[in-house]
């Protein structure tokens, strides 16, 4: 029965312990912006996300008090981390939960098709690629990965068992997961969308169209379980319009109007999409849904990941596809050993060789980045190369009187200063100001008015001489004087007239 797949009694407790320990060790050694093994190492993005989470607990409202294009659910997740433990360890607790859930689901998925030793190989490839994609840790992609893996695992179990009438829980959970990811960052839902399309396709193919409508209703019900509380939260705080404007309109504009050109790195990281699509074509004569899921997953991942910017963490979304190709590689290998028909054996051998080529090319494309990341992390951990920046953040704060530290205006800076000192910025555009000014020109006048007409006494920024907008630059020179600068920040004090 369907629930037997969910419970999966073949996995022993010690294997769960192994998976949990492997995930915890991975985060501790790879997540250089959050792990306690890397003292003084804070990332710009990670610091801003945890700062917004901290702000929610202090009564601030994302988009009204902090302008950004990430979705609200992600910020609520960050708030949960800060509720559990302030500063970086709250993030680490979220990362532990994320990676443990992900690898357990991946391992269980593997055991539906391949041996335990082969599953460990799939996990090894997963961790190797993830080392690069994790970047410094604490990204929306990282927090969405468990949702995707859960949807894939549930969907595969459902399609294998073919108890079509038992669509209630998968469909409802898929709707919840889609809403969680769509209200965090829509592109992260690619694997879950691919699994949904595969299920609908096979319901139609198997003559079970009556369940398609039921699936849609349950899916929408699951979505409402997430969407309604989020909308109520922002509606009660009078910030619903700001949330919709930032998380959808500006976010969509960012992915289209601010689109980057061809990137070799981008395409090399998406090599898995090209090769897995070819792999699907080679398996076109096979029965079953597995090849269709691989082809749909390749296409959806490829299309959605071309809406964005090719930072390393962006490609966490390809990990389910990389893992699925690995599972199918071992599945073909196992089939090859028992096939007696010479023609089928020959065809399967071609599949094995191509899948091996695909996985090798993926590992090759990540090899330099992953080994470089490992070297960088060793340097940070043992030589403490980030401590100077950390100390400079502390030193800049010492120049500001204690009673004035809650009103430090941030023009264009990373949030490391605020996170190290556990402060909150005094303005709603503390990060990515050049991006947002170009995407939404009225922001420029708001910034100019704040500098010229308002009275923030202190201002921190990166080097104003490098700021891209001359009007903002001249306004700072006119109203502020440089007091101090170091590797962390430039500190300006308002000129008394």
Secondary structure, 3 states (H helix, E strand, C coil): CHHHHHHCCCCCHHHHHHHHHHHHHHHHHHCCCCCCCCCCCCCHHHHHHHHHHHHHHCCCCECCCECCCCCHHHHHHHHHHHHHCCCHHHHHHHHHHHHHHHHHHHHHHHHCCCCHHHHHHHHHHHHHHHHHHCCCCCCHHHHHHHHHHHHHHHHHHHHHHCCCCCCHHHHHHHHHHHHHHHCCCHHHHHHHHHHHHHHHHHHHHCCCCHHHHHHHHHHHHHHHHHHHHHHHHHHHCCCHHHHHHHHHHHHHHHHHCCCCCCCHHHHHHCHHHHHHHHHHHHCCCCCCCHHHHHHHHHHHHHHHCCCCCCCHHHHHHHHHHHHHHHHHHHHHHHHHCCCCCHHHHHHHHHHHHHHHHHHHHHHHHHHHHHHHHHHHHHHHHHHCCCHHHHHHHHHHHHCCCHHHCCCEEECCCCCHHHHHCCCCCCCCCCCCHHHHHHHCCHHHHHHHHHHHCCCCCEEEECCHHHCCCHHHHHHHHHHEEEEEECCCCEEEEECCC
